[in-house]
């Protein structure tokens, strides 16, 4: 039961992280709105699963490691619920303003907003942390002679999150420059 709960957490949050990574590649505003809506549903399903873990483990007899496995991804999930969900809702609303023109290209400002690091990074951090929780759910808290495997896993997950954050920050800054490019061209023509 523990592995099933931890596996469901990992699947939902990893799927949300992958979808968030593809969010800026949407071809139209309608597609961006649909992807943002799907992402919002995945975030809400992941939050509901966090609530379900202690409820299910309290009903099932015997010791359970699922709550321990869910603690690590709970921290980035709070960031998702605090910042990412609000940004996704605003992005979905902004894309909704352009859905009446289905063949219109996605505006650069919406593409840059979809690539904001506070959208994809917390989602992918939660997925990575949920993945780290799988061995905890399967085998309990692992220990090794002469080393603490949990500390090593948390350190490696932290390094992966830093790398993901840097990648998203670079992509967002590259797309943000494209938003300002038409303004710069107009300024050079006037001056």
N, C-alpha and C positions, 0 to 999 in steps of 0.2 A: 504494500500500500504506500509506503514511504517513497519508493522509487517512482511509482506512478504519479504521485503528487508533485514531486520534484521534477520529473520528466515533463509533466504538463506545464509547469512554470517555465522551464527552459524552452520548450517548444513555442509557447505563446510569446515570450519576450524576445527570443531569437528571430521569430517571424516578424515581429514589430520592428526590430532593429534592421532587418534586411529590407523591409518595405520603406522604412525611413531613409535608408541609404539610396533607394531608387526614387524617392520623392522629387528631387530636382530634375530628373530626367523625363518628367511627364511632357507629352507632346502638346497638350492643350489644357486650357483652364478646366474643362469638364473632367479630364482625366486626373488632374491635380486635386480637384474637389473630391472625386471618388476615392482616390488613394488616401487623402487626409481623413475622409470619413471612415474608411476601413481601419486606418491606424487608430483613430479615436476608439472604435469598437474593440480593437485588440488591447489597447491600454485599459479600457474598462473591464474587459474579460480577465486581464492579468491582475488587476486590483481585486476583482471578485475572487480570484483564485487565492490571493494572499489571505483573504478573509476566510476562505473555505478550509485552508490548511489546518489551523488550530481547531476548527469545528469538527472536521473529519477525524483528526487524531484524538480528540477527546471522546468521540463516540466509539472508536475502535479500541479493543482491549489490548493491553501490552505496551511495552516501551516503543517510542516512536522517535525517529531522527528527522522527520520531515520538518518539524518546526525549526530545528537547528539549521537545516539546509535552506530554509526560507528566510532566515535572518540576514544572510549576506546580501541577497538581491533586494531585500526590503529597503535598504538605505538608498540605492539609486532610484528605486521605484518611487520613493517619496519626492525626489527631484522631478521625476517624470510627472507625477500628479500635481506638483507645485508650479512647474514652469512649462514643461513640454505640452501638457494638455491644453493650457491656455493659448500657447502659440499655434497649436494645431487647429484649435477652434477658430482663431483669427485668420489663419491661412485658408481654411475651408470657406469662411465667409468672404474673404477677398477673392478667392477663385470663383465663388458663386456669382460675383458681380460680372464676370466675363463669360459665363456659360451660355448666354443668349447668342453669342457669336461662336458657334462650335468650330469653325475653321480658322479662327483667329489664332495666331501664335501666342504662346504663353509670354506675358510681359516679363522683361528681365527682372523687375523688382519682385514679382511673385516667385520667380525661380530662385533668386538670391534669398528670399525669405524662407523658401522650402529647404535651402541648404544651410540654414542657421545651425551652428553647433549645438545650441540648446534644444534642438529637436532630435537629431539623430544620436548624439553622444550619450545622453542619459538612457535612451532606449537600448542602445547597444551595450552600455555598461551594465544595465540590468540583465540583459541576456547573457553576458559573459559571467556575471556573478551567479546567475541561476545555473549555468553550466558547471561552475566550480562546486555548486551545492549538490550535484548529482552523486559524486563519490561519497559525500557525507551521508546522503540518504541511503545509499546502497550498503555501505560498510560501517557506518558510524563515524565518529571522529578519528581519522587515521593518525597514527603516530609511527615514527621510525626511530630506530636507535641512533642517537647522536644528532637528531634534527627534528624540527617540527614541520610536518608536511602541510599543515593548515597555514602556517605563516608563509611558507614558500608559495603555496597556491594563491594566497591573497596578494602577495608581492607580484607574482607573475600576472595576475588579473589586473592589478593596478597599473603595471607597465603597459598592458594591452589597452587599457582605457585611456591612458595618456597618449598613446600612439593614435588611437581612434580620434581623440579630441583634437590633436594637432592636424590630422588629415582633414577633419571637417572644418576646422578654422581656416585652413589654407583654401579649401574649396569655396567656402563662403566669401572669403576676401576676393578670390578670383572672380566670382560671379557678381559681387558688389561693384567691382570696377566697371563691369559691363553696364550696370545701371547708370553710372555717371558718364559713360562715353558719349551718348547723344548730347548731353548738356555741354560737355567740353567742346564738341564739334561746333555747336551753335555759338559758343562764346568766341571761338577763333574766327568764325566767319564775320561776326559783328565787329570785333576788334581789329 
